[in-house]
Amino acid sequence: MTEANHYEPVPEQRPQWPVGSRPEGSTPERWFEPAQDLPPADHRSSAGRGLIVALLATSLFGAVIGGGGTFIVLKETGILDGPAATAIPGGAVNVSIQSESGAIIDAVAKVGPSVVTIIAKQATGEIDGTGMIYDAAGWILTNKHVVATATGIDVRLKDGRSFKGALYGVDTLTDLAIVKVDGATGLAVAPVGTSSGLQVGQLAIVIGNPLGVDYPNSVTTGIVSALGRDITVTSDTGLSGGLNLHGLIQTDAAINSGNSGGPLVDASGRVIGVTTALADQAQGIGFAIPIDIAKPIMQQAMSGTKLSRPFIGISYIAVNAGLATKYSLTLDHGAWVHKEDGNGNSVDAVVTDGPADQAGIKTGDIITEIEGQAIDATHLLEDTLVQFAPGRTISIQLLRGSQYLTVRVTLGTRPPAAT
C-alpha cells in the first residue's frame, strides 16, 4: 500500500443544466455534493483537526452572541415581561421576567382592598387619614396622631361600606394606634411582611388617601431611600409638643397629608411599614414606621391586652467609631449607658429601682447583645427591645471596663413619658 502524505480530493465536474430543462422554482435531482471517501483517521492532518475545532468554536460564539441579541430585542419589545420564575414538579424551573410595573400592579391588587379611609372627628373639625385592616375581625392599624384626640371615628372601606370605629389604644413608643370596627363581614386583610431585611434601593409603594377623602386609595411609588432615620414631628391634631420617632424607613414615594397610617408595601405585595410623616422642608422625603415595630401592639390588641411597650430604665447613646474616638471607648458599637447634664457633665444614667438597676447594670456599661442579637448601627437597642413584651426576662451582654458580663433583666412597662 502506498503511504499518502496528504489528501487532495479530485474535483468533480458539475453537469450543466440545460436551459429550460428544469421548471422554474423546482429542486434539481442532485442538489448536494456526493460524499467523498475519507482516508484513515491517522492519515488526517493536524491542520484539518484544527480547522474543525475553529469552526465549532466560531459556531458556538455566534450562537451565544445571537442569543444575547435576541434577548435584547425581545426585552425591548416587552415580550419577556411576565410573572416571576416558578418551580415545577420534577425539579425543572419555569423562568420568566416580570416588569416593575407588573409587580406594582400585583402588589396593589393584594394590599389595596385592605386600605381604609379614617375620618377622625375632632372638636375643631375632622381629620382624614388612612389605615389598613390586618385581621378579618376588624382590627385596623393607623397613626396615633390621626385618632388620639378623636371624639368619633368613621371607617370607610374601599368597597364603599362605612362603619363606626372605636379607638382600642395608642402606642406609648411610636406614632401608632389600633382602631376596631364591629359588625363588618368579608373584610380584606393586608398581607403583613417583615422589615428586618429591607435594603436601600428596593421598590417601595405607598397606598393611601392623600389630601383626604377626595382621593382615596391613591398609589405612589419610589424606593427605600434610607433606614434607621430619627425625626421629630409636630402633631397636627392638637397634641402638645413634638413626637420623637426612631428607626424609621425613609422613602421618596410621595406622601401627603391624609396618607398618615397607610401601608408601605414591597414588590411582593407585603406591608413593610406604616407611613407616618413627611419632611416639610424638603421635596420627596417621607417616613414610615417599620412593620416589625408595629407587630407587638397588633398582637396585643388581638389578644385583648392593653397596648404597652417594654421598659429597661436607662439613658444611653448608640456607639459608633466617632463616639468611640471622642470618649476613648474600647468598642465602636453597642449602647453606652451614659447621660450628661446641661453643662456636659456625666450623671447617673440608670433609673433608680428600674429593671436595669435591679439587674445590676451601671452607668458606663456598654450593652453589646440582647438575647444573642448584637447591638450595632443596624440593630439599635430601642429597636431590638420592642420585640419583647413587658414582663419578659431577657439576657443582656455588656462590657464593663475590660470584662464582658451577662445579666438577666425583667422588662417593665414603658410609661407614656419615658424617653
C-alpha positions in Angstrom: 0.0 0.0 0.0 1.3 3.4 -0.9 1.7 5.7 2.1 -0.1 9.0 1.5 1.4 12.2 3.0 -1.5 14.3 2.3 -5.1 14.1 0.9 -6.1 16.0 -2.1 -9.6 15.3 -3.4 -10.1 15.1 -7.1 -12.5 17.8 -8.3 -15.6 16.5 -10.0 -17.1 18.3 -12.9 -20.7 19.6 -12.2 -23.1 18.8 -15.1 -24.5 21.8 -16.8 -28.3 22.3 -16.6 -29.8 22.7 -20.0 -31.6 26.0 -20.3 -35.4 25.4 -20.0 -34.9 21.7 -18.9 -35.9 22.4 -15.2 -39.2 24.1 -14.3 -38.9 27.5 -12.5 -38.5 27.0 -8.7 -38.2 23.2 -8.8 -35.4 21.4 -6.9 -32.8 19.7 -9.0 -32.4 15.9 -8.7 -28.8 16.3 -7.5 -28.7 19.3 -5.0 -25.8 18.0 -2.9 -22.2 17.1 -3.4 -21.6 13.3 -3.2 -19.7 12.1 -0.1 -16.0 11.6 -0.7 -14.1 8.6 0.6 -12.0 9.8 3.5 -8.6 8.3 4.3 -7.9 6.6 7.6 -8.1 8.8 10.7 -4.4 8.5 11.4 -3.7 10.0 8.0 -5.7 13.2 8.6 -3.5 16.2 9.2 -3.4 18.2 12.5 -4.3 21.3 10.4 -7.6 19.6 9.5 -8.4 18.9 13.1 -7.6 22.5 14.0 -9.9 23.8 11.3 -12.8 21.7 12.7 -12.2 23.0 16.2 -12.1 26.5 14.9 -15.3 26.1 13.1 -17.1 24.6 16.1 -15.8 27.5 18.4 -17.0 30.1 15.8 -20.4 28.4 15.7 -20.7 28.4 19.5 -19.6 32.1 19.8 -22.1 33.0 17.1 -24.9 31.2 19.0 -24.1 33.0 22.2 -23.9 36.4 20.6 -27.0 35.8 18.6 -28.9 34.6 21.7 -27.9 37.7 23.6 -29.0 39.9 20.7 -32.3 38.1 20.6 -32.9 38.6 24.3 -32.2 42.3 24.0 -34.7 42.7 21.1 -37.4 40.7 23.0 -36.8 42.6 26.2 -37.2 45.9 24.4 -40.5 44.8 22.8 -41.9 43.8 26.2 -42.4 40.2 25.2 -40.4 38.9 28.1 -42.5 40.8 30.7 -44.4 38.4 32.8 -44.6 36.7 36.2 -41.5 35.7 38.2 -39.8 32.3 37.9 -41.7 29.4 39.4 -40.6 25.9 40.2 -42.5 23.0 38.6 -42.6 19.3 39.6 -39.6 17.2 38.6 -37.0 19.9 39.6 -37.4 22.0 36.4 -37.8 25.7 36.7 -40.2 27.8 34.6 -38.1 31.0 34.1 -39.7 34.3 33.1 -39.2 38.0 33.8 -41.6 40.4 35.5 -41.6 44.1 34.7 -41.6 46.7 37.6 -45.0 48.0 36.5 -46.4 44.4 36.7 -45.0 44.0 40.2 -46.6 47.2 41.3 -50.0 46.3 39.8 -49.9 42.9 41.5 -48.8 44.4 44.9 -51.6 47.0 44.8 -54.2 44.3 43.9 -53.1 42.3 47.1 -53.0 45.2 49.6 -55.4 47.8 48.1 -58.7 46.2 49.2 -57.5 46.3 52.9 -56.7 50.0 52.9 -59.4 52.2 54.6 -60.1 55.9 54.9 -60.3 57.1 58.5 -62.3 60.2 59.3 -61.5 61.4 62.9 -63.9 63.9 64.3 -62.2 66.5 66.4 -63.5 69.4 68.5 -62.2 71.7 65.8 -63.4 69.7 62.8 -62.3 66.5 61.0 -59.0 64.9 60.2 -58.7 62.5 57.3 -56.2 59.7 57.5 -55.5 56.2 56.3 -55.4 52.7 57.9 -55.1 49.1 57.0 -57.0 46.1 58.1 -54.6 43.5 59.4 -57.2 41.0 60.8 -60.6 39.9 59.5 -62.2 40.5 62.9 -62.0 44.3 62.2 -58.6 45.2 63.6 -57.1 48.3 61.9 -53.6 49.8 62.2 -53.2 53.5 61.8 -51.3 56.6 63.2 -51.7 57.8 66.7 -51.7 61.5 65.6 -54.8 60.8 63.4 -57.1 59.3 66.1 -55.6 60.0 69.5 -57.9 63.0 70.3 -60.9 62.0 68.2 -64.4 62.3 69.6 -65.6 59.9 66.9 -64.2 57.7 64.1 -65.7 56.7 60.8 -64.0 54.0 58.8 -64.8 53.8 55.0 -63.8 50.6 53.1 -62.7 50.5 49.5 -65.9 48.8 48.5 -67.9 51.8 49.7 -69.2 50.5 53.1 -68.8 52.6 56.1 -68.6 51.6 59.8 -68.1 53.3 63.2 -64.7 52.7 64.6 -63.6 52.6 68.2 -60.1 53.5 69.4 -58.6 50.4 71.1 -55.4 52.0 72.2 -52.4 54.1 71.3 -48.7 53.2 71.3 -46.5 54.8 74.1 -43.4 54.4 71.9 -44.3 55.4 68.3 -47.0 57.2 66.3 -49.2 54.1 66.1 -52.7 53.3 67.2 -55.2 50.4 66.9 -58.9 51.0 65.8 -61.6 48.3 65.9 -64.7 48.0 63.8 -67.5 45.6 64.7 -70.2 44.0 62.5 -68.2 44.1 59.3 -68.0 40.9 57.3 -65.9 39.9 54.3 -63.1 42.2 55.2 -59.9 42.1 53.1 -56.8 41.6 55.1 -53.4 43.1 54.3 -50.5 40.6 53.9 -48.0 41.6 56.6 -44.4 41.2 55.7 -41.2 42.0 57.6 -38.9 45.0 57.8 -35.9 43.2 59.2 -34.3 42.5 55.8 -35.0 45.8 54.0 -32.4 47.1 51.6 -31.8 50.7 50.5 -32.8 51.0 46.8 -35.6 48.4 46.8 -39.1 49.2 45.5 -41.5 51.0 47.9 -45.2 51.5 47.2 -47.5 53.8 49.2 -51.2 53.3 49.2 -53.5 55.9 51.0 -55.7 58.9 50.8 -53.6 62.0 50.0 -55.5 65.2 50.7 -58.3 63.2 52.3 -61.5 61.6 51.2 -61.5 63.1 47.7 -58.5 60.9 46.6 -59.0 57.5 48.2 -56.7 54.6 47.6 -54.1 56.5 45.6 -50.9 54.8 44.8 -47.4 56.4 44.6 -44.1 54.6 44.1 -40.4 55.1 44.8 -37.6 53.3 46.6 -36.4 52.8 50.2 -34.1 55.8 50.4 -32.5 55.1 53.8 -33.1 53.1 57.0 -32.8 53.9 60.7 -33.8 57.6 60.5 -34.7 59.6 63.6 -37.0 62.6 63.3 -39.2 64.9 65.5 -42.6 65.7 64.1 -45.1 68.3 65.2 -48.6 67.0 65.9 -51.4 68.3 63.7 -54.2 67.1 66.0 -53.7 69.4 69.0 -51.4 67.1 71.0 -48.9 69.1 72.9 -45.3 69.1 72.0 -43.4 67.2 69.3 -43.0 63.4 68.9 -39.6 61.8 68.6 -39.6 58.9 66.2 -36.7 56.5 65.8 -35.6 53.8 63.4 -37.8 55.0 60.5 -37.8 54.0 56.9 -37.1 56.9 54.6 -38.7 56.8 51.1 -39.1 59.1 48.1 -42.5 57.7 47.3 -44.9 60.7 47.5 -46.6 61.0 50.9 -49.1 63.8 51.6 -51.4 64.9 54.3 -54.0 62.1 54.5 -51.6 59.3 53.8 -50.8 59.0 57.5 -51.4 55.5 58.8 -51.4 53.8 55.4 -49.2 50.9 54.3 -45.8 51.0 52.8 -45.6 47.9 50.5 -42.7 46.0 48.9 -42.6 44.5 45.4 -44.1 41.1 46.6 -47.2 42.9 47.9 -46.5 42.7 51.6 -46.6 45.5 54.1 -43.2 46.6 55.4 -44.1 49.8 57.1 -46.7 52.4 58.2 -46.5 55.9 56.7 -46.2 58.5 59.4 -44.7 61.8 58.3 -43.3 63.9 55.5 -40.5 66.4 55.6 -41.8 69.9 55.5 -38.5 71.4 54.5 -37.8 69.1 51.6 -39.4 67.6 48.5 -39.9 63.9 48.0 -38.9 62.8 51.5 -41.3 60.7 53.6 -41.0 58.3 56.5 -42.6 55.1 57.6 -42.6 53.1 60.9 -41.1 49.6 60.2 -43.8 46.9 60.4 -41.7 44.8 62.8 -42.0 47.6 65.4 -45.8 47.6 65.0 -46.3 43.8 65.3 -46.2 43.6 69.1 -49.1 46.0 69.6 -51.0 44.4 66.7 -50.8 41.1 68.6 -51.6 42.7 71.9 -54.8 44.1 70.5 -55.9 40.8 69.1 -55.3 39.0 72.4 -57.3 41.7 74.2 -54.5 43.1 76.3 -53.6 46.7 76.9 -51.1 48.2 74.4 -47.8 48.5 76.1 -44.1 48.6 75.4 -41.1 47.2 77.3 -39.1 49.5 79.6 -35.5 48.9 80.7 -34.8 52.2 82.6 -31.6 53.6 81.2 -30.4 56.5 79.2 -27.9 55.5 76.5 -26.1 56.7 73.4 -25.6 54.5 70.3 -21.9 53.9 69.9 -20.1 54.5 66.6 -16.5 55.0 65.6 -16.6 58.7 66.1 -18.1 58.5 69.5 -15.6 55.8 70.5 -12.7 58.0 69.5 -14.2 61.1 71.3 -14.7 59.3 74.6 -11.9 56.7 74.3 -14.3 53.8 74.3 -12.9 50.3 73.6 -15.8 49.4 71.2 -17.2 51.1 68.1 -20.7 49.6 68.5 -23.3 48.9 71.2 -25.4 51.1 73.6 -23.3 53.1 76.0 -25.2 53.7 79.3 -24.4 57.4 79.6 -26.2 60.7 80.3 -25.0 64.3 80.6 -26.5 67.3 82.2 -26.9 70.7 80.6 -23.2 71.5 81.3 -21.9 68.4 79.7 -21.1 66.6 83.0 -21.8 62.9 83.3 -24.7 62.0 85.6 -26.3 58.7 86.6 -27.9 57.1 83.5 -29.8 54.3 85.3 -33.3 54.8 86.7 -33.3 54.0 90.4 -35.1 50.7 91.2 -35.9 50.3 87.4 -35.4 47.0 85.6 -31.8 47.7 84.6 -30.9 48.9 88.2 -32.4 45.8 89.7 -30.3 43.6 87.3 -27.1 45.4 88.2 -26.5 47.5 85.1 -24.4 50.5 85.8 -23.6 53.9 84.3 -20.7 53.5 81.9 -21.5 49.9 80.8 -21.8 49.2 77.1 -24.6 46.9 76.1 -23.4 44.6 73.3 -26.1 42.0 72.9 -29.8 41.3 73.7 -30.8 37.7 73.6 -27.9 36.9 71.3 -28.6 39.8 68.9 -25.6 42.2 68.5 -26.4 45.8 69.2 -24.9 47.9 66.4 -25.7 50.5 63.8 -28.4 48.4 62.1 -29.8 46.9 65.3 -30.2 49.7 67.8 -31.1 49.0 71.4 -34.6 50.5 71.4 -35.5 48.8 68.1 -34.3 45.5 69.4 -36.2 45.8 72.7 -39.6 46.5 71.2 -40.0 42.9 70.0 -40.2 41.7 73.7 -43.3 42.1 75.8 -43.3 43.8 79.2 -42.7 41.2 82.0 -40.4 39.1 79.9 -36.9 38.3 81.3 -34.2 38.7 78.7 -30.4 38.1 78.6 -28.2 41.1 78.1 -24.5 41.0 77.5 -22.4 44.1 78.4 -18.9 45.3 78.6 -17.8 46.8 81.9 -14.2 48.1 81.7 -12.4 45.2 80.1 -14.7 42.4 81.2 -17.8 41.0 79.5 -20.8 40.2 81.7 -24.2 38.7 81.2 -27.2 39.8 83.2 -30.9 38.9 83.3 -33.3 41.8 83.1 -37.1 41.5 83.7 -38.6 44.2 81.5 -41.1 46.7 82.9 -43.9 48.6 81.2 -42.8 51.7 79.5 -44.6 54.8 81.0 -46.0 57.3 78.5 -43.4 60.0 79.3 -40.4 57.7 79.1 -37.6 58.7 76.7 
